[in-house]
Amino acid sequence: MGRFTYLKRNLEQLVFRNRDQHKIPTMDGVMTPNNLLDALEEVGGPVPGADDVALGPEGTLFLTAGNEVLKLGGPHFENRSVFMNFESETGGLTFHPDGRLLVCVSGEGLASINLDGSVTWLTSVENEALGCLTAVTAASDGSIYLTDGSRTNRSADWKRDLMELNASGRLVRCSSSLTDSEVLADGLHFPNGLCLSSDHKEVWFTQSWNHSLSRIEAGGISTGKITTVIDNLPAYPARMSPAKDGGFWIALFAVRTHLTELILLEDDYRKEMMRSIPVNYWPGPELRSTSDCMEPMQFGNIITLGVKKPWAPARSYGLVIRVGRNGEPMESLHSRRGGLNHGICSVLETDMYLFAVSKGRGQLLCKILGRSDERN
Amino acid sequence: MHDTNVDTTKFFFRLSSSVSPRLLLSELLMKKWFEPAVPFTLLVALILTLCLTVPNFATVRNVVSLATLYPEFGFVVLAMGLSMISGGIDLSVGAIFAFCNLIALILLLVLEWSIPGVIMGTLAAGAFVGSINGFLVGYLKTRPFLTTLVTVIIVRSVVNLLNQEHALTFATNYVESDAWDFIASGQVLGIPVNAMTLIVVLIIGHILLSRSRFGWRLTAVGASRKAARHAGVNVNAMLFSTYIISGLLCAMSGIFFAARQASSDSFTGLGWEFQALTAAVLGGISFAGGNGTVWRAMIGGLVIFLLNNGLVRMGVPGYITSSSVGIILLVAVAIDVKWSKNSSKASELLYVNPTRIPLARRPSIDAGDDNPFARNDRLLSSEIFGLNQVEGPEDVILDRQGRVYGSTRDGNIIRFSGENFKRREVFAHIGGRPLGMQFDPDENLIVCVAGMGVYGVTREGEAYKVTDETNRTWYKLNDDSRLRMADDLDIAPDGKIYFSDCTTRYEMTTNALDVIEGRPNGRLIVYDPKTGKTHTEINHLHFPNGICVSHDGQSVLIASTSLSRVYRYWIEGPRKGGLETLLDELPGCCDNINRASDGTYWLALIGIRSPAFDLAGHMPGFRRRMVREIPVDEWLVPSLNQGCVVKFNDAGEVLESYWDPEGVNHPSVTSMREHKGYLYLAGLENNRLGRIKIEGADTEWTGFDAYWGDPQKGSA
């Protein structure tokens, strides 16, 4: 079977000579690499496993990291305390308009932490477990939207999900009370973040494995039509959040490389790799780079005359982009090869700050924003 | 996942690893002589078909009769081919042929010249018409196509005029001459005289085209007129003479035709220019010029001639014959255009042919493991010197005065001396890319230079060539007599220089492809200074890199980079000539080997076998598609950003390792050299040299003395 797909590819290359081999767009225009992410300030010390951040009441921040939800208070968010502890890894979190904190818990479902500290769970939708919740958001009418990345893998096993070429993710809506829930869209390529449009009429969401940004009507029924806004991002998108001007911030946790795209086509190699090699030594995207020589190396990464080339293929990368109301890219912040702040999983704009969570580094980062009219 | 049952020292295994149909095809495509393969096959197929379908085709009588009929057309095709090789075209070949036929008859029958006079006169007439073409094309720079087209019209009308005038004379007059009869129907060694003449002309033409200054210049003019002029070729004269030769060839054809047929009419040679054109293109003489041989013209000519002849004898009407020739011309031209555009691309596309790499088990390198490969930080304490003063020193060596030698990418040998090696000087400029180094007993520094060969530098810093070629392997298509990438060397006690030529298929800049290909493309070569002869000692080695003569001088250790192995090759003693594996199951790709003071050896590992690359090593198809489909920078390669030096002994036991696991001080260590208790480090991609103190090493030991003895202490 493998042979046939290779032959087909060879023939396609002969017949469609001008077709791109792997359609990774070049990062140019507003996507031109810079070092802006590395210029962000650190908020406190390292937080291993930091994943998502939400703005809490009275200027506090809530951060998911490992199995915990941390509360960050104080003028510079220097007071850290454990707000809640779960059995397994926490992921996306958000505040419900009624003040409840909603937390995605890997392998379990959505935890709703009531004001009195009790926890209510949404563990399944349409009799199928929600094992890989990646992000959550709530609308002003109280309904809650969730992305479930995969039916078979937990969120920490995202790399396996990519290599298995899965497309079993779901976009889920449930009522404020978590009692009624429905699947808005199914068969998604690891939906990994979502956000409501400023008028709350549409849900915008990202799919990591087909590198896309899409939208769907929020009030729609489960057959609602998905519109693709960007179909070919140069990186794997993760969580989204609203930008002040009505657009969106998108965190992209790793960039695509030609080698990864090739391996996704190479069934024999990929299957044997998944069978016989530990996951951290697989070629493919990563949240952080180490200098471990057991990790796969791409030729461009060779240190030449003492220089690590920043343009070399990046095993990990830091990238945040802002898109406008209609999804047109407006600006981008990068941390290139050799930079620190890789594997950005979420980004949050508040009145005074732009926060970014580098899961690769395990660090909450921020930039103090100027007046909002400065940015045009 | 590893291959323990493969014995990579066996010649048959290594030879068979060098063979693949795809590789053969890519190498054939690069051969000039392979280009007419298709028309040649066509010719053979046509002959076979005719033998089977046309009655009495395969008889001696018929062959002789065809050999009598063909040469006139053959000369004309040759004339056309020659003008095409010069980058032009001579459409007047048919007309000149008819004209010369007529002139020969007039000279013979009307003017009643002697036979030699007739021949000379006709040749002069052909040359004259050719010279008109040549003058116009060569000196007045007119377009060959239009020029010769006009010549056709003029010459044809002259022929028709003269024909009308003399037709009666031709029909009635008759000359009784043995010489003329011999030209018409004589035989030499059983071959018709005209065919014999053609063969002689072909041989002369072949030598002229392929072995003479005239031929090379002609081809150069055809390939690029501008470049030829810049190279000092007199383009005008070349073109002028080409068309004269073309005219002469047509004249020969005319003489034989006149002798045989003794008639002329307005149909003589009509349409021959197109038949000849078809033949030349079909034979593989490119329209673009600069590419063709006389044999290709003959292959094409024979195909067209036999096709015409066969179709006529099968009773096919003439118009079908001519239209089929037209169709052949169309197809041949299309193939010619595609071929000249794409054949180099095709061979490039097919050139890299990975095969399964027979890697042995990969040992653990985990820090804390109880094995000699366990990662440690021992190279992190190195003293760095020569920072940014060397560029990619592949090797480092010290002389008897304790001065350190490194190199730069632009072919300089750099010498460091003084306190902390602060004093830097360019010791010598060799050029190329200096790699492995060693001192000979006279303290000349012998250097392997990628792209050049093996060079020496005297104590005064004067560079000289040691050797740059070896014997060609008779069964290889690729000419491997040149040294492509001499990598490392060592000198045996008898003064013979053993060195590795790591690849015969790639270059310094593309040698990563050789590792990815994983075929035994390299060899061990020996240069004997006594005889001045260079000889390939072991062919088909997988990227032989480091070379070290063992402490006892009985064997040479050879490091194979792509197989992560070290071989021992016996040069003396009872097992002389034997190749055996000394080390396998290494965690990385081996680079240079050098002697250690305690009777063991140092080995640099340039690359570490990551599990992902090892897996690719077992999947040649994956690697082939990888190099074809994704950019160089994206290729999966062994990990190259760390430094690792291991120590092993003559028994093949690895004793310890020194690591810079994250390449902080010394990424990509490719060589190390022990000298007075220190280990000096160099790396192919580094901008520095460095050294570490070796605990417990002999602080008096130097490499030079170990090889050649200390003159103060007497011979070692």
Interface residues (C-beta under 8 A of the other chain):
Chain A: Y6 R9 Q13 Q21 H22 T257 H258 L259 E261 L262 E266 D268 Y269 E272 M273 S276 I277 P278 Y281 W282 P283 S291 D292 C293 M294 E295 P296 M297 Q298 F299 G300 N301 I302 I303 T304 L305 G306 A312 P313
Chain B: M1 I365 N388 E391 G392 A512 I608 S610 P611 A612 F613 L615 A616 M619 G621 F622 R625 M626 E629 I630 P631 V632 D633 E634 W635 L636 V637 P638 S639 L640 N641 Q642 P661 E662 G663 P667 S668 E685 N686 N687 R688
